[in-house]
Amino acid sequence: MTEPARALHHVRETIAHAAKIAQRDPAQIELVAISKTHPSEAIAPLIAAGQRVFGENRVQEAQAKWPALLDAHEGLSLHLVGSLQSNKAEDAAMLFDCIHSLDRPSLVAALARAFDKTGRQVPCFVQVDIGEEEQKGGCPIAEVPALLAEARSAEIPVLGLMCVPPHGVEPAPYFALLAKIAADNGLTKLSMGMSGDYETAIMLGATHVRVGSALFGARE
Ligand SMILES: *Cc1c(COP(=O)(O)O)cnc(C)c1O
């Protein structure tokens, strides 16, 4: 096995192990390989090893890297996991198959217009500011029901909730809280867990784990 293939195998094994302990079906857990900052030459070996779902955090970087990769390979899906400016909504709608960062009413409106114009209905996660950290982005917890209602009336397909817990503290309580807010709002999908904590996230119900450095190595 090549190094990327070995890393992918290890992450998949870890997901399967965590799913087993949690008595969950590993097939219900989507591994989103976060390729931000890494060039196409680092991504291609993971595609060759069988990975199909990737994520980027910046629209412009994704526009530079992904059209060629998407042309060259069948069946890939590309997710946006970083904050989205309203003036990039149309670009995002054209390129991405899933958006994990719907976090405010103005973006609901921009995406609704972009979906109308492009004819694409991109499934979204509502990002929740689970640690109530000003700088981090995400919808305040108290405003989640209202944002979901706005998304629903704008006919934006919302799959579930996403979060990035505060750095450097035990993430489990935040994952559990996100799961509770999702259940309270009748949502079944949870985008949570990164390289350092995806096993914990799976124990607490993650359906989408966003793993970067465990697959690609450390970023600069
Ligand atoms: C970078 C990033 C990840 C992946 O982080 P790693 O720690 O490298 O696994 C996941 N989610 C978001 C939103 C990110 O920006």
The ligand as an ORCA input file, in Angstrom:
! r2SCAN-3c Opt
* xyz 0 1
  C      -9.783     21.742      8.427
  C     -11.143     21.315      8.831
  C     -11.413     19.973      9.179
  C     -10.349     18.884      9.209
  O      -9.450     19.111     10.262
  P      -8.340     18.024     10.654
  O      -8.058     18.334     12.070
  O      -7.188     18.249      9.752
  O      -8.936     16.690     10.481
  C     -12.709     19.656      9.517
  N     -13.702     20.573      9.517
  C     -13.482     21.859      9.190
  C     -14.618     22.820      9.214
  C     -12.203     22.276      8.842
  O     -11.988     23.560      8.526
*
